[in-house]
Amino acid sequence: MVEQDTIKLLRECDAGVKMGISSLDDVISLVGDGELKKLLEDCKKRHEELQSDLEKLLDKYKDDGKEPALIAKGMSWMKTNMKLMMNASDQTIADLMTDGCNMGVKSLHMYLNQYRAADEDSKNITKRLIDLEETLAMDIRKFL
């Protein structure tokens, strides 16, 4: 049970990190404010570092991880592009990123509760990802 829950939790984190990186890639080039751009670029770098740590843990269990659900990725892409077509501002980008962070945090907490038997390493990496998402959401509030 421990190994099953561990792998499932790591897969969800892997999908979440990939979704975060993809979302950041979608908006970074559109940001006008230098401070906001730096916050997003730094967050992307931390996501990539976390992804590397996740890959090492997944390799330990001989698992390939998980791609974000196509429906979720498509819906995110549509929402982002629709909002930016109507108002391509830093405020809109901050709003979109805040929504994404909040959804990620909610999902990750749900997975921590669902996969309670997961080992401490996978729980810790999940908590690191939650912290990263919460920190970004707080840091970009001044751009809302």
N, CA, C and O atoms as a GROMACS GRO file, in nm:
protein
  576
    1MET      N    1   0.082  -0.120   0.000
    1MET     CA    2   0.000   0.000   0.000
    1MET      C    3   0.086   0.126   0.000
    1MET      O    4   0.056   0.223  -0.070
    2VAL      N    5   0.195   0.124   0.079
    2VAL     CA    6   0.282   0.240   0.086
    2VAL      C    7   0.339   0.272  -0.051
    2VAL      O    8   0.336   0.388  -0.095
    3GLU      N    9   0.389   0.171  -0.119
    3GLU     CA   10   0.450   0.196  -0.250
    3GLU      C   11   0.345   0.244  -0.351
    3GLU      O   12   0.373   0.335  -0.429
    4GLN      N   13   0.227   0.185  -0.351
    4GLN     CA   14   0.120   0.228  -0.444
    4GLN      C   15   0.083   0.374  -0.420
    4GLN      O   16   0.076   0.453  -0.514
    5ASP      N   17   0.059   0.411  -0.294
    5ASP     CA   18   0.023   0.548  -0.262
    5ASP      C   19   0.138   0.644  -0.295
    5ASP      O   20   0.114   0.756  -0.342
    6THR      N   21   0.259   0.602  -0.271
    6THR     CA   22   0.376   0.684  -0.301
    6THR      C   23   0.383   0.715  -0.449
    6THR      O   24   0.400   0.830  -0.489
    7ILE      N   25   0.370   0.612  -0.531
    7ILE     CA   26   0.378   0.630  -0.676
    7ILE      C   27   0.262   0.717  -0.725
    7ILE      O   28   0.283   0.806  -0.808
    8LYS      N   29   0.143   0.694  -0.675
    8LYS     CA   30   0.028   0.775  -0.717
    8LYS      C   31   0.046   0.922  -0.679
    8LYS      O   32   0.014   1.011  -0.758
    9LEU      N   33   0.096   0.947  -0.559
    9LEU     CA   34   0.118   1.085  -0.516
    9LEU      C   35   0.227   1.151  -0.600
    9LEU      O   36   0.212   1.266  -0.641
   10LEU      N   37   0.334   1.080  -0.626
   10LEU     CA   38   0.441   1.134  -0.710
   10LEU      C   39   0.392   1.164  -0.852
   10LEU      O   40   0.432   1.264  -0.911
   11ARG      N   41   0.308   1.078  -0.905
   11ARG     CA   42   0.252   1.101  -1.039
   11ARG      C   43   0.170   1.230  -1.042
   11ARG      O   44   0.181   1.309  -1.136
   12GLU      N   45   0.088   1.250  -0.940
   12GLU     CA   46   0.005   1.371  -0.937
   12GLU      C   47   0.092   1.496  -0.924
   12GLU      O   48   0.063   1.598  -0.985
   13CYS      N   49   0.196   1.488  -0.844
   13CYS     CA   50   0.289   1.600  -0.833
   13CYS      C   51   0.358   1.626  -0.966
   13CYS      O   52   0.376   1.741  -1.007
   14ASP      N   53   0.396   1.519  -1.034
   14ASP     CA   54   0.462   1.531  -1.164
   14ASP      C   55   0.370   1.603  -1.263
   14ASP      O   56   0.413   1.694  -1.334
   15ALA      N   57   0.245   1.562  -1.267
   15ALA     CA   58   0.149   1.626  -1.357
   15ALA      C   59   0.130   1.773  -1.317
   15ALA      O   60   0.120   1.860  -1.404
   16GLY      N   61   0.124   1.800  -1.188
   16GLY     CA   62   0.104   1.936  -1.141
   16GLY      C   63   0.222   2.028  -1.174
   16GLY      O   64   0.204   2.142  -1.214
   17VAL      N   65   0.343   1.975  -1.156
   17VAL     CA   66   0.462   2.054  -1.188
   17VAL      C   67   0.468   2.084  -1.338
   17VAL      O   68   0.501   2.195  -1.378
   18LYS      N   69   0.436   1.984  -1.419
   18LYS     CA   70   0.436   2.004  -1.565
   18LYS      C   71   0.330   2.107  -1.605
   18LYS      O   72   0.354   2.190  -1.693
   19MET      N   73   0.215   2.102  -1.542
   19MET     CA   74   0.108   2.198  -1.570
   19MET      C   75   0.153   2.339  -1.531
   19MET      O   76   0.128   2.435  -1.603
   20GLY      N   77   0.219   2.349  -1.417
   20GLY     CA   78   0.268   2.479  -1.372
   20GLY      C   79   0.371   2.538  -1.469
   20GLY      O   80   0.364   2.656  -1.503
   21ILE      N   81   0.465   2.456  -1.512
   21ILE     CA   82   0.568   2.502  -1.606
   21ILE      C   83   0.504   2.545  -1.737
   21ILE      O   84   0.541   2.648  -1.793
   22SER      N   85   0.411   2.467  -1.785
   22SER     CA   86   0.342   2.499  -1.910
   22SER      C   87   0.266   2.631  -1.897
   22SER      O   88   0.270   2.714  -1.988
   23SER      N   89   0.197   2.651  -1.787
   23SER     CA   90   0.122   2.774  -1.765
   23SER      C   91   0.215   2.895  -1.758
   23SER      O   92   0.185   3.000  -1.814
   24LEU      N   93   0.325   2.879  -1.689
   24LEU     CA   94   0.422   2.988  -1.680
   24LEU      C   95   0.479   3.020  -1.818
   24LEU      O   96   0.495   3.136  -1.854
   25ASP      N   97   0.510   2.916  -1.895
   25ASP     CA   98   0.560   2.937  -2.032
   25ASP      C   99   0.459   3.014  -2.118
   25ASP      O  100   0.498   3.094  -2.203
   26ASP      N  101   0.331   2.988  -2.095
   26ASP     CA  102   0.226   3.053  -2.174
   26ASP      C  103   0.221   3.204  -2.153
   26ASP      O  104   0.178   3.278  -2.242
   27VAL      N  105   0.264   3.252  -2.035
   27VAL     CA  106   0.243   3.394  -2.005
   27VAL      C  107   0.370   3.477  -1.987
   27VAL      O  108   0.365   3.599  -2.003
   28ILE      N  109   0.481   3.416  -1.956
   28ILE     CA  110   0.602   3.494  -1.924
   28ILE      C  111   0.638   3.595  -2.032
   28ILE      O  112   0.672   3.710  -2.001
   29SER      N  113   0.631   3.554  -2.157
   29SER     CA  114   0.670   3.645  -2.265
   29SER      C  115   0.574   3.762  -2.283
   29SER      O  116   0.606   3.859  -2.351
   30LEU      N  117   0.456   3.754  -2.222
   30LEU     CA  118   0.355   3.859  -2.236
   30LEU      C  119   0.359   3.961  -2.123
   30LEU      O  120   0.291   4.064  -2.130
   31VAL      N  121   0.439   3.935  -2.020
   31VAL     CA  122   0.445   4.021  -1.902
   31VAL      C  123   0.522   4.149  -1.935
   31VAL      O  124   0.628   4.145  -1.997
   32GLY      N  125   0.467   4.262  -1.892
   32GLY     CA  126   0.532   4.391  -1.915
   32GLY      C  127   0.616   4.436  -1.796
   32GLY      O  128   0.724   4.492  -1.815
   33ASP      N  129   0.567   4.414  -1.675
   33ASP     CA  130   0.636   4.459  -1.554
   33ASP      C  131   0.757   4.369  -1.525
   33ASP      O  132   0.744   4.247  -1.520
   34GLY      N  133   0.872   4.430  -1.505
   34GLY     CA  134   0.996   4.356  -1.482
   34GLY      C  135   0.993   4.274  -1.354
   34GLY      O  136   1.044   4.162  -1.351
   35GLU      N  137   0.932   4.328  -1.248
   35GLU     CA  138   0.926   4.255  -1.121
   35GLU      C  139   0.837   4.132  -1.132
   35GLU      O  140   0.874   4.024  -1.085
   36LEU      N  141   0.721   4.147  -1.196
   36LEU     CA  142   0.632   4.033  -1.216
   36LEU      C  143   0.700   3.927  -1.302
   36LEU      O  144   0.693   3.808  -1.272
   37LYS      N  145   0.766   3.970  -1.407
   37LYS     CA  146   0.835   3.877  -1.496
   37LYS      C  147   0.941   3.798  -1.419
   37LYS      O  148   0.953   3.676  -1.437
   38LYS      N  149   1.016   3.866  -1.333
   38LYS     CA  150   1.120   3.798  -1.255
   38LYS      C  151   1.058   3.698  -1.158
   38LYS      O  152   1.110   3.587  -1.142
   39LEU      N  153   0.948   3.735  -1.093
   39LEU     CA  154   0.880   3.642  -1.003
   39LEU      C  155   0.837   3.516  -1.077
   39LEU      O  156   0.855   3.405  -1.026
   40LEU      N  157   0.780   3.533  -1.196
   40LEU     CA  158   0.734   3.418  -1.273
   40LEU      C  159   0.851   3.333  -1.323
   40LEU      O  160   0.845   3.210  -1.321
   41GLU      N  161   0.958   3.399  -1.369
   41GLU     CA  162   1.076   3.325  -1.416
   41GLU      C  163   1.141   3.248  -1.301
   41GLU      O  164   1.182   3.133  -1.319
   42ASP      N  165   1.151   3.310  -1.184
   42ASP     CA  166   1.208   3.241  -1.068
   42ASP      C  167   1.121   3.122  -1.027
   42ASP      O  168   1.173   3.015  -0.992
   43CYS      N  169   0.991   3.141  -1.032
   43CYS     CA  170   0.900   3.033  -0.998
   43CYS      C  171   0.914   2.918  -1.098
   43CYS      O  172   0.913   2.801  -1.059
   44LYS      N  173   0.928   2.951  -1.225
   44LYS     CA  174   0.946   2.847  -1.326
   44LYS      C  175   1.074   2.768  -1.299
   44LYS      O  176   1.077   2.646  -1.310
   45LYS      N  177   1.180   2.840  -1.263
   45LYS     CA  178   1.308   2.774  -1.233
   45LYS      C  179   1.291   2.678  -1.115
   45LYS      O  180   1.343   2.566  -1.118
   46ARG      N  181   1.220   2.721  -1.010
   46ARG     CA  182   1.197   2.635  -0.894
   46ARG      C  183   1.109   2.515  -0.930
   46ARG      O  184   1.129   2.406  -0.878
   47HIS      N  185   1.013   2.536  -1.020
   47HIS     CA  186   0.931   2.424  -1.067
   47HIS      C  187   1.019   2.323  -1.141
   47HIS      O  188   1.005   2.202  -1.122
   48GLU      N  189   1.110   2.372  -1.224
   48GLU     CA  190   1.198   2.282  -1.298
   48GLU      C  191   1.291   2.204  -1.204
   48GLU      O  192   1.319   2.086  -1.228
   49GLU      N  193   1.340   2.269  -1.099
   49GLU     CA  194   1.422   2.200  -1.000
   49GLU      C  195   1.342   2.092  -0.928
   49GLU      O  196   1.391   1.982  -0.904
   50LEU      N  197   1.218   2.125  -0.895
   50LEU     CA  198   1.130   2.030  -0.830
   50LEU      C  199   1.099   1.912  -0.923
   50LEU      O  200   1.092   1.797  -0.880
   51GLN      N  201   1.082   1.944  -1.050
   51GLN     CA  202   1.056   1.838  -1.148
   51GLN      C  203   1.174   1.741  -1.154
   51GLN      O  204   1.155   1.620  -1.164
   52SER      N  205   1.294   1.793  -1.147
   52SER     CA  206   1.412   1.708  -1.147
   52SER      C  207   1.414   1.617  -1.024
   52SER      O  208   1.444   1.499  -1.034
   53ASP      N  209   1.380   1.673  -0.908
   53ASP     CA  210   1.372   1.593  -0.786
   53ASP      C  211   1.264   1.486  -0.797
   53ASP      O  212   1.283   1.372  -0.752
   54LEU      N  213   1.152   1.522  -0.857
   54LEU     CA  214   1.042   1.426  -0.877
   54LEU      C  215   1.085   1.312  -0.968
   54LEU      O  216   1.055   1.196  -0.941
   55GLU      N  217   1.155   1.346  -1.075
   55GLU     CA  218   1.200   1.243  -1.168
   55GLU      C  219   1.292   1.143  -1.100
   55GLU      O  220   1.286   1.023  -1.129
   56LYS      N  221   1.377   1.190  -1.010
   56LYS     CA  222   1.466   1.100  -0.936
   56LYS      C  223   1.385   1.004  -0.849
   56LYS      O  224   1.414   0.884  -0.844
   57LEU      N  225   1.284   1.057  -0.780
   57LEU     CA  226   1.201   0.971  -0.697
   57LEU      C  227   1.121   0.872  -0.782
   57LEU      O  228   1.108   0.755  -0.747
   58LEU      N  229   1.068   0.920  -0.893
   58LEU     CA  230   0.993   0.831  -0.982
   58LEU      C  231   1.084   0.722  -1.040
   58LEU      O  232   1.042   0.607  -1.052
   59ASP      N  233   1.206   0.758  -1.074
   59ASP     CA  234   1.302   0.658  -1.124
   59ASP      C  235   1.327   0.550  -1.020
   59ASP      O  236   1.342   0.433  -1.053
   60LYS      N  237   1.332   0.591  -0.895
   60LYS     CA  238   1.353   0.496  -0.785
   60LYS      C  239   1.246   0.387  -0.787
   60LYS      O  240   1.272   0.271  -0.754
   61TYR      N  241   1.124   0.426  -0.827
   61TYR     CA  242   1.012   0.331  -0.833
   61TYR      C  243   0.987   0.279  -0.975
   61TYR      O  244   0.887   0.213  -1.003
   62LYS      N  245   1.081   0.311  -1.064
   62LYS     CA  246   1.073   0.268  -1.205
   62LYS      C  247   0.940   0.310  -1.268
   62LYS      O  248   0.872   0.231  -1.334
   63ASP      N  249   0.904   0.438  -1.246
   63ASP     CA  250   0.779   0.492  -1.298
   63ASP      C  251   0.810   0.614  -1.385
   63ASP      O  252   0.901   0.691  -1.355
   64ASP      N  253   0.733   0.631  -1.492
   64ASP     CA  254   0.755   0.740  -1.587
   64ASP      C  255   0.682   0.869  -1.550
   64ASP      O  256   0.696   0.969  -1.620
   65GLY      N  257   0.606   0.869  -1.443
   65GLY     CA  258   0.534   0.990  -1.405
   65GLY      C  259   0.402   1.001  -1.478
   65GLY      O  260   0.347   0.902  -1.526
   66LYS      N  261   0.353   1.123  -1.486
   66LYS     CA  262   0.221   1.146  -1.544
   66LYS      C  263   0.216   1.281  -1.612
   66LYS      O  264   0.266   1.380  -1.559
   67GLU      N  265   0.158   1.283  -1.728
   67GLU     CA  266   0.134   1.409  -1.799
   67GLU      C  267   0.003   1.470  -1.746
   67GLU      O  268  -0.086   1.397  -1.703
   68PRO      N  269  -0.007   1.602  -1.751
   68PRO     CA  270  -0.134   1.664  -1.710
   68PRO      C  271  -0.248   1.614  -1.799
   68PRO      O  272  -0.228   1.584  -1.917
   69ALA      N  273  -0.366   1.605  -1.742
   69ALA     CA  274  -0.483   1.560  -1.819
   69ALA      C  275  -0.505   1.655  -1.936
   69ALA      O  276  -0.499   1.777  -1.921
   70LEU      N  277  -0.530   1.598  -2.053
   70LEU     CA  278  -0.549   1.680  -2.173
   70LEU      C  279  -0.666   1.777  -2.158
   70LEU      O  280  -0.659   1.891  -2.204
   71ILE      N  281  -0.771   1.733  -2.095
   71ILE     CA  282  -0.888   1.820  -2.073
   71ILE      C  283  -0.847   1.940  -1.988
   71ILE      O  284  -0.879   2.054  -2.022
   72ALA      N  285  -0.777   1.915  -1.877
   72ALA     CA  286  -0.735   2.024  -1.788
   72ALA      C  287  -0.641   2.119  -1.860
   72ALA      O  288  -0.653   2.241  -1.848
   73LYS      N  289  -0.548   2.063  -1.934
   73LYS     CA  290  -0.451   2.146  -2.006
   73LYS      C  291  -0.522   2.230  -2.113
   73LYS      O  292  -0.493   2.348  -2.130
   74GLY      N  293  -0.615   2.168  -2.185
   74GLY     CA  294  -0.690   2.238  -2.289
   74GLY      C  295  -0.778   2.349  -2.232
   74GLY      O  296  -0.786   2.458  -2.287
   75MET      N  297  -0.844   2.318  -2.121
   75MET     CA  298  -0.930   2.419  -2.057
   75MET      C  299  -0.846   2.536  -2.007
   75MET      O  300  -0.887   2.652  -2.020
   76SER      N  301  -0.731   2.507  -1.949
   76SER     CA  302  -0.642   2.611  -1.901
   76SER      C  303  -0.595   2.699  -2.016
   76SER      O  304  -0.593   2.821  -2.006
   77TRP      N  305  -0.556   2.636  -2.125
   77TRP     CA  306  -0.508   2.709  -2.243
   77TRP      C  307  -0.619   2.799  -2.297
   77TRP      O  308  -0.595   2.915  -2.330
   78MET      N  309  -0.742   2.745  -2.307
   78MET     CA  310  -0.855   2.825  -2.358
   78MET      C  311  -0.885   2.943  -2.266
   78MET      O  312  -0.902   3.055  -2.314
   79LYS      N  313  -0.890   2.919  -2.136
   79LYS     CA  314  -0.920   3.026  -2.041
   79LYS      C  315  -0.813   3.135  -2.050
   79LYS      O  316  -0.844   3.254  -2.052
   80THR      N  317  -0.688   3.093  -2.054
   80THR     CA  318  -0.577   3.188  -2.062
   80THR      C  319  -0.588   3.273  -2.187
   80THR      O  320  -0.580   3.395  -2.181
   81ASN      N  321  -0.606   3.208  -2.300
   81ASN     CA  322  -0.610   3.282  -2.426
   81ASN      C  323  -0.733   3.371  -2.440
   81ASN      O  324  -0.725   3.481  -2.494
   82MET      N  325  -0.847   3.325  -2.390
   82MET     CA  326  -0.969   3.406  -2.395
   82MET      C  327  -0.952   3.533  -2.310
   82MET      O  328  -0.983   3.643  -2.354
   83LYS      N  329  -0.904   3.515  -2.187
   83LYS     CA  330  -0.887   3.630  -2.098
   83LYS      C  331  -0.784   3.727  -2.152
   83LYS      O  332  -0.802   3.849  -2.145
   84LEU      N  333  -0.675   3.674  -2.208
   84LEU     CA  334  -0.570   3.761  -2.259
   84LEU      C  335  -0.612   3.831  -2.388
   84LEU      O  336  -0.565   3.941  -2.417
   85MET      N  337  -0.702   3.769  -2.466
   85MET     CA  338  -0.753   3.836  -2.587
   85MET      C  339  -0.838   3.956  -2.548
   85MET      O  340  -0.837   4.059  -2.615
   86MET      N  341  -0.911   3.942  -2.438
   86MET     CA  342  -0.997   4.052  -2.393
   86MET      C  343  -0.918   4.161  -2.322
   86MET      O  344  -0.951   4.279  -2.331
   87ASN      N  345  -0.811   4.120  -2.251
   87ASN     CA  346  -0.733   4.218  -2.176
   87ASN      C  347  -0.594   4.159  -2.147
   87ASN      O  348  -0.575   4.090  -2.047
   88ALA      N  349  -0.501   4.187  -2.234
   88ALA     CA  350  -0.365   4.133  -2.220
   88ALA      C  351  -0.281   4.223  -2.129
   88ALA      O  352  -0.190   4.292  -2.175
   89SER      N  353  -0.314   4.220  -2.001
   89SER     CA  354  -0.243   4.306  -1.905
   89SER      C  355  -0.173   4.220  -1.800
   89SER      O  356  -0.201   4.101  -1.785
   90ASP      N  357  -0.082   4.283  -1.728
   90ASP     CA  358  -0.016   4.214  -1.618
   90ASP      C  359  -0.116   4.174  -1.511
   90ASP      O  360  -0.101   4.070  -1.447
   91GLN      N  361  -0.217   4.255  -1.492
   91GLN     CA  362  -0.321   4.224  -1.395
   91GLN      C  363  -0.395   4.094  -1.433
   91GLN      O  364  -0.422   4.010  -1.348
   92THR      N  365  -0.425   4.080  -1.561
   92THR     CA  366  -0.492   3.958  -1.608
   92THR      C  367  -0.401   3.837  -1.588
   92THR      O  368  -0.446   3.731  -1.546
   93ILE      N  369  -0.273   3.854  -1.618
   93ILE     CA  370  -0.178   3.744  -1.601
   93ILE      C  371  -0.169   3.706  -1.454
   93ILE      O  372  -0.170   3.587  -1.421
   94ALA      N  373  -0.160   3.804  -1.366
   94ALA     CA  374  -0.154   3.776  -1.222
   94ALA      C  375  -0.280   3.704  -1.176
   94ALA      O  376  -0.273   3.614  -1.093
   95ASP      N  377  -0.394   3.744  -1.229
   95ASP     CA  378  -0.521   3.681  -1.195
   95ASP      C  379  -0.523   3.535  -1.240
   95ASP      O  380  -0.561   3.446  -1.164
   96LEU      N  381  -0.481   3.511  -1.363
   96LEU     CA  382  -0.477   3.374  -1.416
   96LEU      C  383  -0.382   3.286  -1.336
   96LEU      O  384  -0.414   3.172  -1.303
   97MET      N  385  -0.265   3.339  -1.305
   97MET     CA  386  -0.166   3.262  -1.230
   97MET      C  387  -0.214   3.234  -1.088
   97MET      O  388  -0.189   3.125  -1.034
   98THR      N  389  -0.282   3.331  -1.027
   98THR     CA  390  -0.336   3.310  -0.892
   98THR      C  391  -0.440   3.198  -0.894
   98THR      O  392  -0.439   3.111  -0.807
   99ASP      N  393  -0.528   3.201  -0.992
   99ASP     CA  394  -0.629   3.094  -1.004
   99ASP      C  395  -0.562   2.958  -1.020
   99ASP      O  396  -0.602   2.861  -0.956
  100GLY      N  397  -0.460   2.952  -1.104
  100GLY     CA  398  -0.389   2.825  -1.126
  100GLY      C  399  -0.321   2.775  -1.000
  100GLY      O  400  -0.326   2.656  -0.968
  101CYS      N  401  -0.256   2.867  -0.929
  101CYS     CA  402  -0.191   2.829  -0.803
  101CYS      C  403  -0.293   2.776  -0.702
  101CYS      O  404  -0.270   2.673  -0.638
  102ASN      N  405  -0.405   2.845  -0.690
  102ASN     CA  406  -0.507   2.804  -0.594
  102ASN      C  407  -0.564   2.666  -0.629
  102ASN      O  408  -0.587   2.584  -0.541
  103MET      N  409  -0.587   2.642  -0.758
  103MET     CA  410  -0.636   2.511  -0.800
  103MET      C  411  -0.532   2.403  -0.772
  103MET      O  412  -0.567   2.293  -0.730
  104GLY      N  413  -0.405   2.434  -0.796
  104GLY     CA  414  -0.299   2.339  -0.769
  104GLY      C  415  -0.289   2.304  -0.622
  104GLY      O  416  -0.277   2.187  -0.585
  105VAL      N  417  -0.293   2.405  -0.537
  105VAL     CA  418  -0.285   2.384  -0.393
  105VAL      C  419  -0.401   2.297  -0.346
  105VAL      O  420  -0.381   2.203  -0.268
  106LYS      N  421  -0.520   2.328  -0.393
  106LYS     CA  422  -0.639   2.250  -0.355
  106LYS      C  423  -0.622   2.104  -0.397
  106LYS      O  424  -0.647   2.013  -0.317
  107SER      N  425  -0.581   2.081  -0.520
  107SER     CA  426  -0.564   1.944  -0.570
  107SER      C  427  -0.456   1.870  -0.492
  107SER      O  428  -0.474   1.753  -0.456
  108LEU      N  429  -0.344   1.936  -0.467
  108LEU     CA  430  -0.234   1.870  -0.397
  108LEU      C  431  -0.272   1.832  -0.254
  108LEU      O  432  -0.233   1.725  -0.207
  109HIS      N  433  -0.347   1.918  -0.186
  109HIS     CA  434  -0.395   1.882  -0.053
  109HIS      C  435  -0.489   1.762  -0.060
  109HIS      O  436  -0.485   1.674   0.026
  110MET      N  437  -0.573   1.759  -0.162
  110MET     CA  438  -0.664   1.646  -0.180
  110MET      C  439  -0.584   1.517  -0.199
  110MET      O  440  -0.618   1.414  -0.141
  111TYR      N  441  -0.478   1.522  -0.280
  111TYR     CA  442  -0.397   1.403  -0.304
  111TYR      C  443  -0.320   1.362  -0.179
  111TYR      O  444  -0.304   1.242  -0.154
  112LEU      N  445  -0.274   1.457  -0.100
  112LEU     CA  446  -0.208   1.422   0.028
  112LEU      C  447  -0.305   1.345   0.118
  112LEU      O  448  -0.267   1.248   0.183
  113ASN      N  449  -0.429   1.390   0.120
  113ASN     CA  450  -0.530   1.321   0.201
  113ASN      C  451  -0.567   1.185   0.142
  113ASN      O  452  -0.590   1.089   0.215
  114GLN      N  453  -0.573   1.178   0.012
  114GLN     CA  454  -0.613   1.054  -0.056
  114GLN      C  455  -0.506   0.946  -0.046
  114GLN      O  456  -0.538   0.828  -0.031
  115TYR      N  457  -0.379   0.986  -0.053
  115TYR     CA  458  -0.269   0.889  -0.053
  115TYR      C  459  -0.190   0.899   0.078
  115TYR      O  460  -0.069   0.922   0.078
  116ARG      N  461  -0.261   0.882   0.188
  116ARG     CA  462  -0.203   0.896   0.322
  116ARG      C  463  -0.090   0.798   0.349
  116ARG      O  464  -0.002   0.827   0.430
  117ALA      N  465  -0.090   0.684   0.284
  117ALA     CA  466   0.012   0.582   0.310
  117ALA      C  467   0.143   0.609   0.234
  117ALA      O  468   0.239   0.534   0.248
  118ALA      N  469   0.146   0.715   0.156
  118ALA     CA  470   0.267   0.747   0.079
  118ALA      C  471   0.384   0.771   0.174
  118ALA      O  472   0.366   0.812   0.289
  119ASP      N  473   0.505   0.746   0.125
  119ASP     CA  474   0.623   0.765   0.211
  119ASP      C  475   0.650   0.913   0.235
  119ASP      O  476   0.594   0.999   0.168
  120GLU      N  477   0.736   0.941   0.331
  120GLU     CA  478   0.763   1.078   0.373
  120GLU      C  479   0.830   1.161   0.263
  120GLU      O  480   0.804   1.281   0.253
  121ASP      N  481   0.916   1.099   0.181
  121ASP     CA  482   0.981   1.173   0.073
  121ASP      C  483   0.879   1.228  -0.026
  121ASP      O  484   0.889   1.343  -0.068
  122SER      N  485   0.780   1.147  -0.061
  122SER     CA  486   0.679   1.193  -0.157
  122SER      C  487   0.587   1.297  -0.092
  122SER      O  488   0.545   1.392  -0.159
  123LYS      N  489   0.557   1.281   0.034
  123LYS     CA  490   0.476   1.382   0.104
  123LYS      C  491   0.552   1.514   0.113
  123LYS      O  492   0.494   1.621   0.095
  124ASN      N  493   0.682   1.505   0.140
  124ASN     CA  494   0.762   1.627   0.152
  124ASN      C  495   0.773   1.701   0.019
  124ASN      O  496   0.766   1.824   0.016
  125ILE      N  497   0.789   1.629  -0.090
  125ILE     CA  498   0.798   1.696  -0.220
  125ILE      C  499   0.664   1.758  -0.257
  125ILE      O  500   0.659   1.863  -0.320
  126THR      N  501   0.556   1.693  -0.217
  126THR     CA  502   0.422   1.750  -0.238
  126THR      C  503   0.407   1.880  -0.160
  126THR      O  504   0.354   1.978  -0.212
  127LYS      N  505   0.453   1.880  -0.038
  127LYS     CA  506   0.446   2.000   0.046
  127LYS      C  507   0.535   2.111  -0.009
  127LYS      O  508   0.500   2.229   0.000
  128ARG      N  509   0.648   2.076  -0.067
  128ARG     CA  510   0.733   2.177  -0.130
  128ARG      C  511   0.662   2.241  -0.248
  128ARG      O  512   0.670   2.362  -0.269
  129LEU      N  513   0.591   2.158  -0.326
  129LEU     CA  514   0.517   2.211  -0.441
  129LEU      C  515   0.402   2.300  -0.393
  129LEU      O  516   0.377   2.406  -0.451
  130ILE      N  517   0.333   2.259  -0.289
  130ILE     CA  518   0.227   2.342  -0.231
  130ILE      C  519   0.284   2.476  -0.187
  130ILE      O  520   0.225   2.581  -0.216
  131ASP      N  521   0.395   2.473  -0.118
  131ASP     CA  522   0.459   2.595  -0.071
  131ASP      C  523   0.497   2.687  -0.187
  131ASP      O  524   0.480   2.809  -0.179
  132LEU      N  525   0.549   2.629  -0.292
  132LEU     CA  526   0.588   2.706  -0.411
  132LEU      C  527   0.466   2.775  -0.472
  132LEU      O  528   0.473   2.893  -0.508
  133GLU      N  529   0.356   2.703  -0.483
  133GLU     CA  530   0.233   2.760  -0.540
  133GLU      C  531   0.175   2.869  -0.449
  133GLU      O  532   0.133   2.975  -0.497
  134GLU      N  533   0.172   2.842  -0.319
  134GLU     CA  534   0.119   2.942  -0.225
  134GLU      C  535   0.204   3.068  -0.224
  134GLU      O  536   0.151   3.179  -0.219
  135THR      N  537   0.334   3.052  -0.230
  135THR     CA  538   0.425   3.166  -0.229
  135THR      C  539   0.404   3.252  -0.354
  135THR      O  540   0.398   3.374  -0.344
  136LEU      N  541   0.395   3.189  -0.470
  136LEU     CA  542   0.373   3.266  -0.593
  136LEU      C  543   0.242   3.343  -0.585
  136LEU      O  544   0.238   3.462  -0.617
  137ALA      N  545   0.135   3.276  -0.542
  137ALA     CA  546   0.004   3.342  -0.532
  137ALA      C  547   0.012   3.466  -0.441
  137ALA      O  548  -0.047   3.569  -0.471
  138MET      N  549   0.086   3.455  -0.332
  138MET     CA  550   0.100   3.569  -0.241
  138MET      C  551   0.187   3.677  -0.301
  138MET      O  552   0.155   3.796  -0.291
  139ASP      N  553   0.298   3.638  -0.364
  139ASP     CA  554   0.391   3.736  -0.420
  139ASP      C  555   0.332   3.820  -0.533
  139ASP      O  556   0.372   3.935  -0.552
  140ILE      N  557   0.238   3.763  -0.607
  140ILE     CA  558   0.184   3.838  -0.721
  140ILE      C  559   0.054   3.912  -0.689
  140ILE      O  560  -0.006   3.972  -0.778
  141ARG      N  561   0.011   3.908  -0.566
  141ARG     CA  562  -0.113   3.978  -0.528
  141ARG      C  563  -0.108   4.126  -0.560
  141ARG      O  564  -0.209   4.185  -0.597
  142LYS      N  565   0.009   4.185  -0.547
  142LYS     CA  566   0.018   4.330  -0.570
  142LYS      C  567  -0.002   4.367  -0.717
  142LYS      O  568  -0.012   4.485  -0.751
  143PHE      N  569  -0.006   4.267  -0.804
  143PHE     CA  570  -0.028   4.293  -0.946
  143PHE      C  571  -0.175   4.272  -0.986
  143PHE      O  572  -0.212   4.296  -1.101
  144LEU      N  573  -0.257   4.228  -0.891
  144LEU     CA  574  -0.401   4.204  -0.921
  144LEU      C  575  -0.475   4.336  -0.935
  144LEU      O  576  -0.596   4.336  -0.959
   0.00000   0.00000   0.00000
